[in-house]
Amino acid sequence: MDVEQASKKQRNRGKLYALTEDAKWQDQGTGIVTIVANGDGRRLVFQDEASGEVLHDRKVWPSETYHLQGEGEKQSIIVWEDPESQKDWALSFQDQADITGVWDAIRQDKRVLPDPTYKNLPDLARALAYVPPNQREALANECIAEGFLSGLRDAFHIAEDSGDEGALICLWRISKGIFLLSNQRLAERYLKPDSFEDILGMLEYDEGLPLDKRIAHRQVHTMQVQFNQAVPFEDSAVLERIHLIYRLQYVKDIVLPRLMDDSTFACMTHMVHSNLAVVLEHLQKDVRVLEALFVQIRQGDLQSLLFLQDACRLSKQVPPMQRQALYERIVALGLFEVLIPFLRDGVLEVVAPSRAGGEAPQACSLSQLRPLLRPRALALEILALATQSDPAPTRGYLCSEGGPGRELLRCLIRLVHEEVDQGLQGQAAELIRAAMDPTGLEGAARDQCLGTFYERGGFQDLVRPMRGSVDRLKSNASVAFGAQLACELLGFAVTHHGFKAKGFITRYGNLAEPLSQLVSSEQRFLQLAPLRLLRVMVSTADEIYIRFIQRSGLLAPVMRGLQRGLQPPTIGGGGAFISAALGLLDLIRSENARPLVEQLFRTHGAFLREHQSRFRVFDGIVKLFYKNLEDKARAAQPDPKPAAPPPSQASPPSS
């Protein structure tokens, strides 16, 4: 008997099991598995490792008879049913290389691809150029074989050493085709530490790019990319999975984005997400790692803060239950407390310097990167991501009585009005909005939420910067944008806070003058913010809000701005303001806010009549004013006395 060439005379150690009649696997012994060939065909032989006795010698059946079993990548069992004896058998291997060798030999009758030798590269590239979806699984099983991968790497070394450009182009087509098979086990195998550098080398020879535009992927990974651990992971499998995630993302986003179809892109994305889920689950369960991370953040370590930001960002890509478990863990460890120091006034904020000509930044160490980090931006994003996942912990902390929760709220309010980055101002306002939202709260929880902003002065802190000099709005863009955000938050309060918001705005907030100044501002976006607030108040149809607008004269600057916008040569220059102002007037008309309708007509009647034929809303207000007068006059007239009934025709009663 000659050992078949495909198995390369490899002797593989494993255990043989047989399924008994009572459905239990019975151990037949430990020995060596070989695939041998003779005149009758191929046979699977199992010999006892100690005595050499042949314990199993049966024909190798068609490859579909055999199946792999195991968990994930560790598929270490081959099971099959003997078609002649109707008996079930199983081979279990300890070494993954052993089962791979036996499995490749068994499935040799189904091989479609040529061997990955140097001379076969053109044929192999053609075979992988386009693979129908129903054949991808079979070809992936061939490509994942250790012998195939080893042969492909050997061919690459020969081609690169000899400088054979044609062979290198073929290898690029082959490696590209392998990833386009959209097989997770295959992609992850090719990106393991022992092979990914050679695979990236093959992907460097992209025939679709000129030589000077090709990316040296291996150089990027060995010289430009530096792996830093904020906290050490003791589990080597998790650490390797982190490296695998990076390599998968690199292939998906840098190497093959223009070549992937929708199914391949979805498959690569799924690979990244599934591996991320494993890493984040480990992070959530490993209390030691998280505790060490938070200790370093309390010490002001920016790398640890950056690690936490990455973890929160990546958690958006995992299932909601797993994401929620991670946030519950980090909140319990003191998430809000550790972020407050990075949000306080006086924290150094530096930004990356711009590079001339749009040149990409060069690789740098963490010490070089540290001045480019923005601690405040990192902390705000972490807070925002945690709040998006579940606003309840953020609201509970910000609305707690006194202590650090109050300090965090003041930091956010200060950022709304003073932060130079408008993106961060908007993030801070969204966090305050989340804390203000009483949806789903009842009883004491709702009272505590609203009490933070009304009884304990949260809204006073928010609107106080709006009461400053109007010159500050002209000279300071941050102050102007902060005033706009404050108006948006006030509008949210009018919609969701009921009588508390009504009392604050109309009696205690001293908002009439600031709102009038904003409407009269020269900055268009500042004019629109109070208009939206007025629209919200009018839409409530609440008499108190209506009387407040009338008493404060807030429609006067609106009408003055409207008159300026409709006069040449500025006509058309304030289209957004004109549209918003007309919308507000139309809402007043449709709601028939009588005090405001009367005030508009009596104060600006000439202007309304002048443009009555041009704008239907003006015509509607004029007609509504006269209709209201008629209704009022009709209501003031006394009702006519009813006519006396006719005298009775009955006879008077007898005495």
HUQUITA-V191387 format. One record per residue. PSI is psi in radians with two decimals (999 if undefined). OMEGA is omega in radians with two decimals (* if undefined). Layout:
# HUQUITA-V191387
psi: [PSI	PSI]
omega: [OMEGA	OMEGA]
This chain:
# HUQUITA-V191387
psi: [2.35	2.34	2.34	2.46	-0.60	-0.59	-0.12	0.64	0.49	2.20	2.15	2.23	2.30	-3.04	2.46	2.32	2.60	2.47	2.11	3.05	-0.45	0.43	0.70	2.46	2.18	2.24	2.15	-0.21	2.96	2.35	-2.78	2.32	2.29	2.62	2.02	2.78	2.42	-2.87	-0.45	-0.02	-2.77	2.55	2.56	2.05	2.33	2.05	2.41	2.31	-0.40	-0.90	-0.33	0.06	2.41	1.98	-0.34	2.26	1.67	2.76	2.52	2.01	3.01	2.58	-0.47	-0.18	-0.49	2.55	2.54	2.49	2.71	-3.08	2.15	-2.24	-0.35	1.15	1.69	0.22	2.34	2.16	2.59	2.82	2.18	2.04	-0.46	-0.87	-0.15	0.58	2.46	2.39	2.79	2.46	2.23	2.33	2.55	-0.65	2.24	-0.58	-0.59	-0.83	-0.58	-0.73	-0.78	-0.75	-0.72	-0.70	-0.69	-0.71	0.23	-0.46	-0.26	0.11	2.37	-0.63	2.53	2.82	2.50	0.98	2.93	-0.72	-0.35	0.06	-0.77	-0.74	-0.71	-0.68	-0.69	-0.66	-0.51	0.06	-0.78	2.10	2.10	2.61	-0.59	-0.13	-0.07	-0.69	-0.76	-0.76	-0.60	-0.68	-0.57	-0.74	-0.44	-0.15	2.44	-0.65	-0.67	-0.82	-0.73	-0.75	-0.67	-0.71	-0.69	-0.74	-0.63	-0.74	-0.72	-0.80	-0.70	-0.67	-0.61	-0.16	0.52	1.71	-0.66	-0.76	-0.64	-0.64	-0.72	-0.71	-0.61	-0.76	-0.68	-0.86	-0.68	-0.80	-0.59	-0.76	-0.54	-0.08	-0.23	0.84	2.11	-0.82	-0.69	-0.84	-0.75	-0.59	-0.71	-0.30	0.27	2.82	-0.57	-0.23	-0.28	-0.51	-0.72	-0.67	-0.75	-0.58	-0.74	-0.66	-0.10	-0.44	1.02	1.98	-0.26	-0.03	2.49	2.82	-0.68	-0.13	-0.08	2.53	2.28	1.47	-0.67	-0.67	-0.64	-0.76	-0.55	-0.47	-0.56	-0.36	2.26	2.24	2.14	2.39	2.03	-0.76	2.49	2.44	2.13	-0.42	1.90	-0.53	-0.71	-0.71	-0.74	-0.59	-0.58	-0.77	-0.69	-0.71	-0.77	-0.76	-0.70	-0.78	-0.61	-0.79	-0.73	-0.71	-0.42	-0.77	-0.85	0.29	-0.64	-0.12	-0.20	2.42	3.13	-0.72	-0.68	-0.74	-0.76	-0.69	-0.77	-0.69	-0.72	-0.67	-0.80	-0.80	-0.73	-0.66	-0.64	-0.71	-0.68	-0.78	-0.79	-0.58	-0.73	-0.73	-0.73	-0.60	-0.37	1.56	-0.60	-0.75	-0.79	-0.69	-0.74	-0.67	-0.78	-0.55	-0.75	-0.61	-0.69	-0.46	0.06	0.31	2.02	-0.54	-0.68	-0.67	-0.69	-0.66	-0.76	-0.68	-0.77	-0.73	-0.73	-0.68	-0.85	-0.41	-0.31	-0.30	0.09	2.89	2.61	-0.70	-0.72	-0.68	-0.73	-0.69	-0.68	-0.79	-0.65	-0.67	-0.82	-0.49	-0.71	-0.48	-0.04	0.75	-0.85	-0.70	-0.70	-0.33	-0.36	-0.78	-0.51	-0.21	-0.11	2.75	2.41	-0.10	2.30	2.19	2.05	2.64	2.79	2.34	2.52	2.65	2.35	2.50	0.20	0.36	2.40	2.54	2.51	2.86	2.52	2.75	3.02	-0.64	-0.58	-0.55	-0.47	-0.74	-0.25	-0.18	2.64	1.68	-0.68	-0.72	-0.71	-0.83	-0.72	-0.68	-0.68	-0.78	-0.75	-0.72	-0.72	-0.67	-0.65	-0.64	-0.80	1.89	-0.25	-0.84	-0.69	-0.79	-0.75	-0.65	-0.80	-0.53	0.11	2.62	2.02	-2.96	-2.78	-0.44	-0.74	-0.66	-0.72	-0.70	-0.73	-0.63	-0.75	-0.72	-0.70	-0.70	-0.62	-0.64	-0.33	-0.33	2.38	-0.39	1.99	-0.48	-0.73	-0.61	-0.79	-0.68	-0.76	-0.71	-0.66	-0.64	-0.71	-0.69	-0.71	-0.67	-0.53	-0.33	1.95	0.18	2.24	-0.10	2.55	2.74	-2.27	-0.60	-0.73	-0.73	-0.70	-0.70	-0.90	-0.59	-0.53	-0.64	-0.37	-1.09	-0.60	0.23	0.28	-0.76	-0.55	-0.73	-0.61	-0.69	-0.18	-0.75	-0.33	-0.31	0.09	-3.02	2.51	-0.39	-0.53	-0.60	-0.56	-0.60	-0.30	1.90	-0.59	-0.74	-0.73	-0.79	-0.60	-0.67	-0.69	-0.80	-0.64	-0.69	-0.69	-0.71	-0.62	-0.70	-0.66	-0.69	-0.72	-0.68	-0.62	-0.22	-0.03	-2.32	-0.46	-0.79	-0.66	-0.79	-0.71	-0.82	-0.73	-0.31	-0.78	-0.22	-0.28	0.89	-0.14	-0.88	-0.80	-0.74	-0.68	-0.69	-0.68	-0.74	-0.57	0.00	2.72	-0.25	2.18	-0.78	-0.50	-0.55	-0.61	-0.58	-0.91	-0.50	-0.70	-0.68	-0.77	-0.67	-0.72	-0.75	-0.72	-0.64	-0.35	-0.32	0.49	2.23	-0.58	-0.77	-0.73	-0.81	-0.61	-0.78	-0.72	-0.84	-0.62	-0.17	0.58	-0.27	-0.32	-0.89	-0.49	-0.81	-0.62	-0.74	-0.62	-0.70	-0.73	-0.68	-0.41	0.01	2.39	2.66	0.12	-0.03	2.31	-0.29	-0.39	0.84	-0.71	-0.75	-0.77	-0.78	-0.77	-0.71	-0.74	-0.63	-0.71	-0.79	-0.66	-0.62	-0.72	-0.72	-0.84	-0.59	-0.18	0.97	1.57	-0.82	-0.66	-0.64	-0.78	-0.73	-0.72	-0.79	-0.77	-0.53	-0.61	0.50	-0.69	-0.74	-0.70	-0.76	-0.55	-0.67	0.32	-0.65	-0.30	-0.64	2.15	-0.52	-0.64	-0.78	-0.71	-0.69	-0.73	-0.84	-0.65	-0.63	-0.83	-0.61	-0.73	-0.65	-0.76	-0.76	-0.67	-0.72	-0.71	-0.68	-0.45	-0.35	2.40	2.58	2.40	2.52	2.48	2.56	2.57	2.49	2.64	2.59	2.59	2.46	-0.05	2.67	2.53	2.62	2.58	2.60	999]
omega: [3.06	3.08	-3.09	-3.07	-3.10	3.14	3.10	3.11	-3.13	3.10	-2.99	-3.07	3.13	3.13	-3.13	3.12	3.04	-3.14	-3.11	-3.12	3.11	3.01	3.05	3.13	-3.11	-3.12	3.12	3.11	3.10	-3.09	-3.05	3.14	3.05	3.00	-3.07	-3.11	3.02	-3.09	-3.12	-3.10	-3.09	-3.12	3.07	-3.05	3.10	-3.11	3.08	-3.04	-3.11	-3.04	-3.08	-3.13	3.12	-3.12	-3.13	3.12	-3.08	3.11	3.02	-3.10	3.08	-2.97	3.13	3.09	-3.01	-3.12	3.06	3.07	3.14	-3.11	3.08	-3.13	-3.07	3.07	-2.97	-3.09	3.02	-3.14	3.09	3.04	3.13	-3.08	-3.11	-3.08	-3.10	-3.13	-3.12	3.13	3.10	3.03	3.14	-3.08	3.08	-3.10	-3.13	3.13	3.14	-3.12	3.11	3.14	3.14	-3.12	3.11	-3.13	3.13	-3.04	-3.08	-3.13	-3.12	-3.08	3.12	-3.07	3.03	3.11	-3.10	3.09	-3.09	-3.09	-3.12	-3.06	3.11	3.13	-3.14	3.11	3.11	-3.11	-3.12	-3.10	3.07	-3.12	3.09	-3.10	-3.09	3.12	-3.04	-3.11	-3.13	3.14	3.09	3.11	3.08	-3.07	-3.09	3.12	-3.10	3.12	3.13	-3.13	3.14	3.12	3.14	3.12	3.09	3.13	3.12	3.14	3.13	-3.09	-3.11	3.13	-3.13	-3.14	-3.12	-3.08	3.14	3.12	3.13	3.06	3.10	3.13	3.05	3.13	-3.13	-3.11	3.07	-3.14	3.14	3.12	3.13	3.02	3.05	3.13	-3.04	-3.14	-3.13	-3.13	-3.12	3.11	-3.09	3.14	3.06	-3.04	-3.06	-3.02	-2.97	-3.13	3.08	-3.14	3.07	3.07	3.09	-3.09	3.09	-3.01	-3.11	-3.09	3.14	-3.12	3.04	-3.03	-3.08	3.13	-3.13	-3.08	3.08	-3.03	-3.13	3.12	3.10	-3.06	-3.06	-3.02	-3.03	-3.10	3.14	3.14	3.13	3.10	3.04	3.03	-3.09	3.02	-3.14	-3.14	-3.09	3.13	3.10	3.12	3.11	3.12	3.07	3.08	-3.14	3.11	3.14	-3.11	3.10	3.13	3.13	3.12	-3.09	-2.99	-3.05	-2.98	-2.95	-3.03	-3.09	-3.07	-3.05	2.97	-3.05	-3.10	3.13	3.11	3.13	3.14	3.13	3.10	3.10	3.10	-3.14	-3.08	-3.11	3.10	3.07	-3.13	3.13	-3.11	-3.12	3.06	3.09	3.13	-3.12	-3.09	-3.11	-3.09	-3.11	-3.13	-3.11	3.12	3.10	3.12	-3.11	3.05	-3.13	3.09	3.10	3.11	3.09	-3.11	-3.08	3.11	3.10	3.08	3.11	3.08	3.12	3.09	3.12	3.13	3.13	3.09	-3.07	-3.13	3.09	-3.06	-3.13	-3.12	-3.06	-3.11	3.13	3.10	3.14	3.13	3.12	-3.12	3.08	3.14	-3.06	3.04	3.12	3.13	3.08	-3.11	-3.04	-3.11	-3.07	-3.11	-3.09	-3.12	-3.13	-3.11	-3.11	3.08	3.12	3.09	-3.09	3.11	3.09	-3.11	3.14	3.11	3.12	-3.11	-3.08	3.05	3.12	-3.11	-3.13	3.12	3.13	3.11	-3.13	3.11	-3.14	3.12	3.07	-3.10	-3.02	3.14	-3.12	-3.13	3.11	-3.06	-3.11	3.12	3.12	-3.09	3.14	3.14	3.09	3.10	-3.11	-3.13	3.10	-3.13	3.08	3.12	3.12	-3.10	-3.04	3.13	3.13	3.13	3.14	-3.13	-3.12	-3.08	3.08	-3.06	3.08	3.04	-3.06	3.10	3.10	3.13	3.13	3.12	3.12	3.08	-3.14	3.12	3.11	3.12	3.11	-3.03	-2.98	-3.10	-3.10	3.13	-3.09	3.07	3.10	3.05	3.13	3.11	3.12	3.12	3.11	3.09	3.09	3.11	3.12	3.11	-3.12	-2.99	-3.13	-3.09	3.13	3.13	3.12	3.01	-3.05	-3.14	3.11	3.13	3.13	3.12	-3.11	3.14	3.12	-3.04	-3.08	-3.11	-3.06	2.89	3.13	-3.14	3.07	3.09	-3.08	-3.04	-3.09	3.12	3.12	-3.06	-3.12	-3.13	3.12	3.12	3.12	3.13	-3.12	-3.00	-3.04	-3.10	-3.14	3.12	-3.14	3.14	3.08	3.09	3.09	-3.14	3.11	3.08	3.12	3.14	3.07	3.08	3.08	3.13	3.12	-3.09	-2.94	-3.00	3.01	-2.99	3.14	3.10	3.14	-3.14	-3.12	-3.04	-3.02	-3.04	-2.94	-3.02	-3.08	-3.01	-3.05	-3.10	3.11	-3.14	3.10	3.11	-3.14	3.13	-3.12	-3.09	3.09	-3.13	-3.02	-3.08	3.10	3.09	-3.05	-3.08	3.12	3.08	3.10	3.10	3.10	3.13	3.12	-3.13	3.13	-3.09	3.09	-3.10	-3.14	-3.08	-3.11	3.08	-3.12	-3.14	3.10	3.12	3.14	-3.07	-3.09	-3.14	-3.07	3.10	-3.11	3.11	3.08	-3.12	3.09	3.09	3.12	3.11	3.11	-3.10	-3.10	-3.13	3.05	0.06	-3.09	-3.08	-3.11	-3.11	-3.13	-3.06	-3.12	3.13	-3.14	3.14	-3.13	-3.14	3.11	3.09	3.10	3.13	3.12	3.08	3.07	3.12	-3.08	3.10	-3.08	3.06	-2.94	-3.14	-3.12	3.09	-3.14	3.14	3.13	-3.08	-3.06	-3.10	-3.04	-3.08	-3.12	3.14	3.14	-3.13	3.14	-3.09	-3.08	-3.13	-3.08	-3.10	-3.12	-3.14	3.07	3.12	-3.14	3.14	3.13	-3.13	-3.13	3.11	-3.14	3.10	3.11	3.09	3.13	3.14	-3.14	3.12	3.14	-3.13	-3.12	-3.13	3.11	3.11	3.09	3.14	3.13	3.13	3.14	3.14	3.11	3.13	-3.10	3.11	-3.09	3.13	3.11	-3.13	3.13	3.14	*]
